[in-house]
């Protein structure tokens, strides 16, 4: 297990919470993106079902602690994002973690189907959702923090450049399979 769990930058603007340490495999992608954009954040396990009092305390104190966005990832009966949203007016972005039995469809529906009045911005299931939650958090913060807005602009430009630099998919496919074949040989 990665020891980045329970990380805390000075003056974090984003809180990344998740229902279990088993969610880290997915949620670390959100943390990595925020780190690459220079967004101070904290990460920790807060479970809606196993630590409900901690969840209430975390969500209700988030604003006064200086957080501006919360990213909440959970799987299965994924109540963490919705319950967090019910205790704060900060924007809450929900990441449905892929569950073993239902492949994350349960997580997705649990997070997306909020009653009118308490919104959770729901992202895609799994890694793409975690990445996009971080990018969306940066976009929200970017309306106020110019440095984050510019970091996001740079990220997007570099992403475009990478695609434009390799327009021929057959060349990339050959390069990838060559890399894979070399990996085996080095071991
Ligand atoms: C949810 O139950 C967590 O968010 C996690 O995705 C899922 C399974 O948790 P563990 O049994 O792996 O702790 O609350």
Boltz pocket constraint, residues with backbone or C-beta under 6 A from the ligand:
constraints:
  - pocket:
      binder: B
      contacts: [[A, 18], [A, 19], [A, 20], [A, 21], [A, 22], [A, 23], [A, 47], [A, 73], [A, 74], [A, 75], [A, 76], [A, 77], [A, 97]]
      max_distance: 6.0
